[in-house]
Amino acid sequence: MKIKLAILEKDKSYLNKIVSVFGTKYSEKFEVYSFTNPDVALQTLNNVKIDVFIASDSFEIDTTKLPSRCAFAYFVDSVDIDMFNNQQAICKFQKADLIYKQLLSIYSEKAGNITGLKISDEDCRVIAFGSPSGGTGSSTMAAACALHFARQGKKTLYLNLEKFGSSDIFFSAEGQFDMSDIIFVLKSKKANLSMKLESCVKHDKRGVYFYSQTQIALDMLELGTDEILRLISELQLTGFYDYIIIDSNFDISKSSLDIYRKVHTLVIVGDGSETSNMKIFRAYNAIAVKEQGEESPITNRMALVYNKFSNKISKVLDNIEIKIIGGAPRYEHATNEQIIEQLSALSIFEKIKI
């Protein structure tokens, strides 16, 4: 299903350029119609059933005459303009992929629950990272895992679901949308979620896809279990990702266990200290008790990785039935970027695939 896009622009040179770019880069997603005459454009909206109509701010459009199914925005000259004539605005002088994402976002808000883009989720592997003990660097390990698979050419999404976490600590890219936009759609159910997910995702220069942190931390507290499960399912069903790496707060509540049952592998991160080992041991046994009678218990899909491991004071747990996939030393005086670069080069993440 292609989105029918109509562009009304006086500048013929720019119009030809944008149509050419969309015809080359996004031909599988958009069917583009271009106009310089507003009367012809408005007539075409109804005849062709246009989904998204973008008009230059040099035209004054009576939006009350637009078809109800048609999303609308103005093309403007500055990235600082969010609204024009009480309508959404898109800066036309920015990278094509940013225009593309904004168009998807506008369409998704109008399209509601219209779908037709989903395919099988069988090829998408979901891996969650967490730790019963604080300070072990589970977020750093999750980000490194995402970078590891991305470096292999796999389409990998790093999804930070921590209450006070941030993907932006590890990854960066241009774009105006963030996780707050995703949460709003999940809560309101007024937009096409799959489209919104595509329009809001960012792409780090090293290959990892991610969603920027919420505008305020409290937004993450609004996410319920059902909404998180819907989010994971929708991301799988897009068919775009090979791996989804989830970074989340660890606990053994019913809500968290419901989420863990959705993943292929739950990676527990420890540092080999006495305190860390004790907490991991108790958490594992608690899950085992809660999972008694389950056909596919979470414990069978758990793996243990050590981070900040010290040969002098750290010890490997030897009284627990959990697969140990390896470990990494402590990297002193290094930035987050340097640490995940070092960790991502390790072979330990290959054992998660097995």
WOFENJO-V500282 format. One record per backbone hydrogen bond with DSSP energy under -1.0 kcal/mol. NH is the residue of the N-H (numbers start at 1). CO is the residue of the C=O. E is the energy in kcal/mol with one decimal. If there is no record, write none. Layout:
<<NH & CO & E> <NH & CO & E>>
This chain:
<<3 & 29 & -3.2> <5 & 31 & -2.5> <6 & 52 & -3.0> <7 & 33 & -2.8> <8 & 54 & -3.0> <9 & 35 & -2.6> <12 & 10 & -1.1> <15 & 11 & -2.6> <16 & 12 & -2.6> <17 & 13 & -1.7> <18 & 14 & -2.8> <19 & 15 & -2.2> <20 & 16 & -2.0> <21 & 17 & -2.3> <22 & 18 & -2.4> <23 & 19 & -2.2> <24 & 20 & -1.3> <25 & 21 & -3.2> <26 & 22 & -1.3> <29 & 26 & -1.1> <30 & 26 & -2.8> <31 & 3 & -2.8> <33 & 5 & -3.1> <35 & 7 & -2.6> <41 & 37 & -2.1> <42 & 38 & -2.6> <43 & 39 & -1.8> <44 & 40 & -1.9> <45 & 41 & -1.5> <47 & 43 & -1.6> <48 & 44 & -2.8> <50 & 45 & -1.6> <51 & 4 & -1.9> <52 & 4 & -2.3> <53 & 71 & -3.1> <54 & 6 & -3.0> <55 & 73 & -1.9> <56 & 8 & -2.5> <57 & 75 & -1.9> <59 & 56 & -2.0> <63 & 61 & -1.2> <65 & 62 & -1.9> <66 & 63 & -1.2> <70 & 67 & -1.6> <71 & 51 & -3.1> <73 & 53 & -1.7> <74 & 88 & -2.7> <75 & 55 & -2.7> <76 & 90 & -2.6> <81 & 78 & -1.1> <84 & 87 & -2.8> <87 & 84 & -1.4> <89 & 82 & -2.2> <90 & 74 & -3.0> <92 & 76 & -2.6> <99 & 95 & -1.8> <100 & 96 & -2.7> <101 & 97 & -1.9> <102 & 98 & -1.9> <103 & 99 & -2.4> <104 & 100 & -2.2> <105 & 101 & -2.3> <106 & 102 & -2.4> <107 & 103 & -2.5> <108 & 104 & -2.9> <109 & 105 & -1.8> <110 & 106 & -1.0> <111 & 107 & -2.7> <112 & 108 & -1.1> <114 & 111 & -1.6> <119 & 237 & -2.8> <124 & 121 & -1.4> <125 & 242 & -2.7> <127 & 244 & -2.7> <128 & 265 & -2.6> <129 & 246 & -2.9> <130 & 267 & -1.9> <141 & 137 & -2.2> <142 & 138 & -2.3> <143 & 139 & -2.5> <144 & 140 & -2.2> <145 & 141 & -2.1> <146 & 142 & -2.1> <147 & 143 & -2.2> <148 & 144 & -2.3> <149 & 145 & -2.1> <150 & 146 & -2.2> <151 & 147 & -2.2> <153 & 150 & -1.8> <154 & 149 & -2.1> <157 & 243 & -2.5> <158 & 209 & -3.0> <159 & 245 & -3.2> <161 & 247 & -3.2> <170 & 167 & -1.5> <171 & 167 & -2.3> <179 & 212 & -2.2> <181 & 178 & -1.1> <183 & 179 & -2.5> <184 & 180 & -2.2> <185 & 181 & -1.6> <186 & 182 & -2.4> <187 & 183 & -2.5> <188 & 184 & -2.8> <189 & 185 & -2.6> <192 & 108 & -2.5> <196 & 192 & -2.2> <197 & 193 & -2.8> <198 & 194 & -1.6> <199 & 195 & -2.3> <200 & 196 & -1.9> <201 & 197 & -1.3> <202 & 210 & -3.2> <204 & 208 & -3.0> <207 & 204 & -2.5> <209 & 156 & -2.8> <210 & 202 & -2.1> <219 & 216 & -1.6> <220 & 217 & -1.3> <222 & 219 & -1.4> <223 & 220 & -1.3> <228 & 224 & -2.1> <229 & 225 & -2.6> <230 & 226 & -2.1> <231 & 227 & -2.2> <232 & 228 & -2.5> <233 & 229 & -2.4> <234 & 230 & -2.6> <235 & 231 & -2.2> <236 & 232 & -2.2> <237 & 233 & -2.7> <239 & 236 & -1.7> <242 & 155 & -2.7> <243 & 155 & -1.9> <244 & 125 & -2.5> <245 & 157 & -3.4> <246 & 127 & -3.1> <247 & 159 & -2.5> <248 & 129 & -1.8> <257 & 253 & -2.6> <258 & 254 & -2.2> <259 & 255 & -1.5> <260 & 256 & -2.6> <261 & 257 & -1.9> <262 & 259 & -1.5> <263 & 260 & -1.1> <264 & 126 & -2.5> <265 & 126 & -1.4> <266 & 301 & -2.3> <267 & 128 & -3.5> <268 & 303 & -3.4> <269 & 130 & -2.0> <270 & 305 & -2.2> <277 & 273 & -2.8> <278 & 274 & -2.1> <279 & 275 & -2.2> <280 & 276 & -2.4> <281 & 277 & -2.4> <282 & 278 & -2.2> <283 & 279 & -2.4> <284 & 280 & -2.7> <285 & 281 & -2.1> <286 & 282 & -2.0> <287 & 283 & -2.3> <288 & 284 & -2.4> <289 & 285 & -2.1> <290 & 286 & -2.2> <291 & 287 & -2.0> <292 & 289 & -1.1> <294 & 291 & -2.2> <300 & 297 & -1.1> <301 & 298 & -2.0> <303 & 266 & -2.3> <304 & 323 & -3.2> <305 & 268 & -2.7> <306 & 326 & -2.5> <307 & 270 & -2.9> <309 & 328 & -2.6> <314 & 310 & -2.5> <315 & 272 & -2.6> <322 & 320 & -1.6> <325 & 304 & -2.5> <328 & 306 & -1.4> <339 & 335 & -2.5> <340 & 336 & -2.5> <341 & 337 & -1.7> <342 & 338 & -2.0> <343 & 339 & -2.9> <344 & 340 & -2.5> <346 & 343 & -1.9> <350 & 347 & -1.4> <351 & 348 & -1.1> <352 & 349 & -1.0>>
